[in-house]
Amino acid sequence: MGNIESITEENFDEKVLKSDVPVLVDFWAEWCGPCKMLAPILDQVADSFGDSLRIVKVNIDHAPSLAQKYEVMSIPTVKVFKEGKDVRTEVGVKPVPFWEKELKEIIA
């Protein structure tokens, strides 16, 4: 998980909402097969964007109130936050080129 950090309910506001760069949040769980498929994809995306994007993971079993607050109904759910606002939501596993295209538009 290279530079992908795990986030908790306690540090979500500081690490995500107050971030000075866009943040991709992967809502996942240990028991979720597709979540495990998404992990290496997000590692590649993290490498592509470097310091212009932060990628974090939220384990919904450990942070159920965050999953509820952000209306995560199924996992993996990926949300992108920019300037403290939820600007993009995707559910399911998407390939690296999809993320590179979508995130370039958000970061630009």
N, C-alpha and C positions, 0 to 999 in steps of 0.2 A: 504493500500500500504506500510506497514511496512518500510523496509529500501530501497525501490525502489524510486529513485529520478527522478523528472521530469527535463529534460535537455532542454536548449534553444539554439538557434543559437549562442548566445553570449558566452555560457560556454561549448559548445560541445568539442572544441579542448582541453581545460584544463581537463575536466572531463572524456573524452573518449580517445582521441588520446594520451594524455600525462599520462594516468593512469599507475601505476606500477603493476596493476593486470589486467587480461582480463576483458573486459566489454561487457555484453550482452545488446544490444540496441533494445528496442521494439518500432518500428514505428507504431503508432496507431492513432485513431481519436475517438472522443466522440460518433459519430453516428454509429460506426462500431460494429455490434453485435458480430462477432467472436473475436474482440479485447477484448471485455468484458469477453468472455469465457477464453481467454488466461491469463488474469490478475491473477486469483487465482493460476494458474499453475506456473506462474513466481514467485509468493510469496513463494510457496513451494520450488522451485528451489533455491531461495535466501536463504531460511533457510538451505537447504542442504549444500550449499557451503560456507556460512559465509563470512569471509574476503578474501577468495581466488578468489572471483569473485564479480564484481560490476554489478548490474542490474539497468538500467536506461530506462526511457520512453521518446520518442520524439513525441509530438502531431503534426502530419503533417499539420494540419490546422494552427498551430501557428508557424511552422518552415518549410514552403514549400521549402526553398532553400536547407535545409538538405535532404529532401525527393528527390529532384531533383539531388543533388550532388551524393547521394548514390543509385540512380536509383531504388527508391521504386515505383513499378508500381501498387501493390495492397497491402492491409493491412489485417491482421497484417503481417508485415515483421519483422523478427528478424535477426539482424546482430551481429556477435561476432567479437570484435576487440581485437587484442593481439599485444602489442608493437607498437601501432599506425596503424596497418594494419588490413584491413577487411579480416578475415580468414574464415568466415562461414556465409552463408545466408540461411535462411529457410522462406518460405512463408506459412501462415496458422497456424492453431492450432495444436500443437503436445503435447502428454502427458508427464507428469513428467519423467517417466523412459527413454523416448527418450532423453530428455534434460540432464538428469544425465549421461547417457552413452556418448553422444556427447561432453559434456563439460569436463568430466574427461579426455578425450583424448587431448583436447585443453589445459587444465590447467597443465597436467602432464609434 
